[in-house]
Amino acid sequence: MTKVRVSMEVNQQMRDAQIEPRLLLVSFLREELGLTGTHVGCETTNCGACTVLLDGRGVKSCTVLALQAEGKKVTTIEGIGTAENLNPIQLAFWEKHGLQCGFCTPGMILASYELLEAEPDPDEKVIREALSGNLCRCTGYVNIIKSVKYAAKLRKKGMRGMRKGAA
Amino acid sequence: MNPKSFEYHAPKSVAEASSLAEEYGMDAKFLAGGQSLIPLMKLRLLSPSHLIDLGRIPGLSYIRDEGNHLAIGAMERIAEIARSDLVRKQCPILSQCAHQIADPLVRNMGTIGGNLSHADPTNDMPAVMVAAGASIVAASGQGSRVIPAGDFFVDTFTTALKGTEILVEVKMPIGPTRRGAYLKLERQAGDFGIVGVAAVLEMSSDGRCVAAGIALTGVGPTVVKATRAGEILKGVELDKNTIDRASRAAAEEAQPSGDLRGSAEYKRAMVEVMTSRTIQAAARRQAER
């Protein structure tokens, strides 16, 4: 099958590759670019573990062709913070125990990122609605919601954070 | 889980897309947002040899107030419809429906044109279009035509579109005398509904219902127009007895089949409950104004 060229901006870096048209965005990110922070969960558009931002909007990258991201900006979990300089949302999930196994967390954080960009001070109902496409199978959602509320506070203060013991 | 291999086409105009569809015929599928098509391709339920991506055709994403209707471009994302102030003010039923489709992430990719063209009987938008008497604009290289929503949905996954035609715009009637609501019963967030009901009422100044459109999601091979239910509401005041009779009629007009979301009997019972709630919600919308 003929390969085609795709180019997009991933975490503020231009990336291009020759790919099979059927390549999914999640596979492009993980297998072509080695960005394995984006997880493959259900593969059926349910769980949201593969959530990335496409031009600032959260999408399930297992249900997007890499070619649909042509010319667009993609942000993955690797693009919003590092171990030494955590994004406030990452810091908040850490502080409020918003994860247990961590598998759903990249998706939870990116969906929260989109929400907080649009609504800096969301109430619980709004948070629950915004995260309704992201499933967590271990903690339940109470601590995740606490984390997003706390992240909103940290963002207001302009706080980023360092991973404990990272130095 | 990956789709089978296919050739990818990214036309820059509707005419070009249409001529590609003519060239490849039944081996080709149009791609809009892909939120229904890509899952089907990953499950290998559908394996087109040619995929014609409509995503790079400029000028198909818009919401415009054209006086007696909202014109919505086929590639407008469901999320944009859900967050549009114009839609919320001028056509609350559409806003309400958009908020209930799948989940926020799917809505960010999914488009109104894809939702309608896919013609899944459990998709929510078709009922809203049929209840409201919307029009659908189909275009090909040879020009365009307007198809009433009531004639558009032919069968499961089957519309009145010809192979070379592309849904390019939806015309959603609006006006100060129209009140609409869409409610659905679902097992869990993001799942397809068990039953959905769209109700659009045309009200006179003295509070009578002049005309009504009722349409049902998930209880037939395609969207079901509950014609008798609409007729019962016509020309009368919307008291409890009238709403009960219309809801019973809608339940009788439903053609449910049993599946993992419930038995046919259960779904029919839920159509009655949900129709009653939806008519009341639409009527309440009037009182709020």
Boltz contact constraints between the chains, C-beta under 6 A:
constraints:
  - contact:
      token1: [A, 1]
      token2: [B, 5]
      max_distance: 6.0
  - contact:
      token1: [A, 4]
      token2: [B, 8]
      max_distance: 6.0
  - contact:
      token1: [A, 21]
      token2: [B, 6]
      max_distance: 6.0
  - contact:
      token1: [A, 21]
      token2: [B, 8]
      max_distance: 6.0
  - contact:
      token1: [A, 22]
      token2: [B, 2]
      max_distance: 6.0
  - contact:
      token1: [A, 22]
      token2: [B, 3]
      max_distance: 6.0
  - contact:
      token1: [A, 22]
      token2: [B, 5]
      max_distance: 6.0
  - contact:
      token1: [A, 43]
      token2: [B, 1]
      max_distance: 6.0
  - contact:
      token1: [A, 45]
      token2: [B, 39]
      max_distance: 6.0
  - contact:
      token1: [A, 48]
      token2: [B, 105]
      max_distance: 6.0
  - contact:
      token1: [A, 51]
      token2: [B, 105]
      max_distance: 6.0
  - contact:
      token1: [A, 57]
      token2: [B, 108]
      max_distance: 6.0
  - contact:
      token1: [A, 58]
      token2: [B, 105]
      max_distance: 6.0
  - contact:
      token1: [A, 58]
      token2: [B, 108]
      max_distance: 6.0
  - contact:
      token1: [A, 59]
      token2: [B, 105]
      max_distance: 6.0
  - contact:
      token1: [A, 59]
      token2: [B, 108]
      max_distance: 6.0
  - contact:
      token1: [A, 59]
      token2: [B, 109]
      max_distance: 6.0
  - contact:
      token1: [A, 60]
      token2: [B, 105]
      max_distance: 6.0
  - contact:
      token1: [A, 63]
      token2: [B, 38]
      max_distance: 6.0
  - contact:
      token1: [A, 67]
      token2: [B, 8]
      max_distance: 6.0
  - contact:
      token1: [A, 68]
      token2: [B, 55]
      max_distance: 6.0
  - contact:
      token1: [A, 130]
      token2: [B, 104]
      max_distance: 6.0
  - contact:
      token1: [A, 132]
      token2: [B, 103]
      max_distance: 6.0
  - contact:
      token1: [A, 132]
      token2: [B, 189]
      max_distance: 6.0
  - contact:
      token1: [A, 133]
      token2: [B, 103]
      max_distance: 6.0
  - contact:
      token1: [A, 133]
      token2: [B, 104]
      max_distance: 6.0
  - contact:
      token1: [A, 133]
      token2: [B, 105]
      max_distance: 6.0
  - contact:
      token1: [A, 133]
      token2: [B, 190]
      max_distance: 6.0
